[in-house]
């Protein structure tokens, strides 16, 4: 048997020179002071490399093949990607690959893309993202069109103006302990997310047992701007309140039964009295989402008896303006899913019901209702400290998209162009490799790219009720 030569342990030396060395060598040759051979020897640059740079008039230190798109074209594409994400229609990786292919096709740019798939390759995408670290992959949060439309500058400005007048009238602008926020959270007593599990290799299918018709429970949380927590209200579906339904809950929890397990006028009144029992003395402001609660005079009268002023946030804006929604319940969802999976794995023989719900909630509640989470929610929404500028400019961007009534044209083709009118990218209809259409991948990009990205058509300001 022939002896195989050992593999080389030394790495290949490439580009052992700097951009400054190359620049000096090119200048010396161009000025006629040195020959190509002499300049290459003096500045320790391979002669062939120096000749290539002299021919291309480039002094940059760059290895490998050139990118398909130029630096300017990619920069324009990056700006468009960021702009689209700002207005609520972020590009997926597949959509970006389709647009890159379409752009090269329109501009007749030589490329190695797959014509059968009508899209740039995954390797191109990986290298593109590597060249542009300002871009990152994230999972998009779904926002319905009503929220996109209602969160505009006019409505938010009107909200802060009226909110400030309430603080001034009550004299509590600098009393965070007197500013409360209430919000409710619906919880399904069932596994509702697909989880990654371990099975025998080769198995094609695995099932995890869960209730098909899971019951929903409403949890009503409340806290003030310094992070103090009011014990929650738990609303179960049913008529008869069994003693075990109150076991294993956070201390002081108020448990009620309603026909649908949701908030009613009667339970809202009971919560106002519940809040009055634990709140600080003096004037008190309770901020809530008016769209979630059916207000009537009995609620207002009960709040007045307890010395509580009610303030409704504008509808469909609570994802940016409600402290509990902004921070606390995002944490709640994460911990709820974790504890639910943990409980099911530890007690596979038990059925998820109201009593097991209490056990899980008792683990989740202290993890999400923290001083940090609650105070960050008030700060992030500008409610305390009072700060209308807390709502970032990018939060209003989706409103611009909602202004367009007919986003697609008859040909289902849109063009993405830079402000200069160059570097256009078309999103014509394409097909996947399996022949299925990808109309949903196409976007009305021209409608999103006005010279004034912050221009928003004024809309009617919604009513903000303060009781």
C-alpha positions, 0 to 999 in steps of 0.5 A: 500500500502506497504511503499517502502524503500527509495533509498540509498543516499550513494555511494558504497565504493570501492577500499579505498586503494592505490597501495602502501598499496597493495604492502606493504601488499603483501610484508609483507605476502610473507615474512611471517611477517604478516598473510593475516588477519593481513595484510588486517587489518593493511593496510585497504584492504579487505581480499578477495581482498588481497588474489586475488592480492596475487594469481595474484601477482599484486599490481595495483589498478584496478576495474572491469573486465580485458580488452580482449587484454593485455596492450602490445597488445593494445599498439601495436595496438595503434602504428599501428593505428597512423602509418596507419593514417600517411601514408594516410589510417586511420582506421575507427571505424568499421575497428578497430572493425573488426581487433580486432575481427580477431586478437582475432580469430587468437590468440584464445583469449577468448572474448565476441565479436559478431561472427555473425557480425565478429567484436568487439562491440561498447562498446569495442571500446568506452572503448578502446578509453577511455583507450587510450586518445592519439587517437581521432576521426576526419573527414579525408580530402580526398587526391588524389593519385597524391598528395600523390605521388608528395609530397615527400622529393626530390620534396619539397627539390628541391622546397625550393632550387629554391625558396631560389635562387629566393629570393636571386636574388630579394633581398626580403628574408626579405621583406614579403610585396613583396612576394605574393601568388595567388590562385583561388576558385570555388564556386557553387551558390547552397546548396550542403551539407545536413544540419540538420533541424527541422521537425515534429516528426515522419516524415521520409523524408524532402526536401530542395529546391536547384538548380539542375544545379548550376552555378560556380563562380571563385574567385581569391584571392591574398595576401602577407606575411604580410597579405595585401590583393589584391582586388579579381577577380570575374569570372562569366560565360557568355559574357555580363557584367551587371552593377549589377554583380559588386554590393555589392562586396569587394571594388576594386574587378575586375569582368570579364566574361569568357565562362566557368567562369574560368581563361583564359590567357587573365584574368590572364594577367588582374589580373597581371595588377590588382596586379600591381595597388595595390602591393608595389613598387620594386621587387615583387614575385608572387607564384602560382600553375602552374597546374591551369594556362596555361602559355604562353609568353604573360603572362610572358612578361606582368609580366616582364613589371610590374616588377613581377617575376612569380614562379610556385609551384610543381604540386599536392603539393599545399595542403602543399606548397601554403599559400592560400590553406593551411589556407585562403581557408579552412576558406573560405569554412567554412564561405561560407557554413554558409553564404549561409545557412543564406542567403537561410533561410532569403530569401527563395523566392529568387533564388540564382544567380550572384547578390545574390552571391555577397551579400554572398561573401561580408560577407565571404571575410573579415572573411577569408582574415585576416592578421592572416590567410594569414600570418599563411599560409606563415608561415605554408608553409615555404615561409615566414619566409623561413623555409624548416622544416615547412613541417612536417615529417608526410606530407610525409608519404602518399608518402610511400603508393603510392610506392606500385603498387599491395597493395592486395594479392590474398587471400585479407588478410593482417597482421598487426604486431609489429616490434618484429613480435608479436601482429599480426592483420589480416584483412581477408574478413568479412561480415556485419550483413546484409550479404554484403561484406566489401572488402573495409574495408580490408587494405594491412597493411603489406606493410605499416609497414617497420622497417623504416617508413620514407623510401621513394623510390626517385622519379623524381623531378618535374620541377619548373618554375621561370619566 
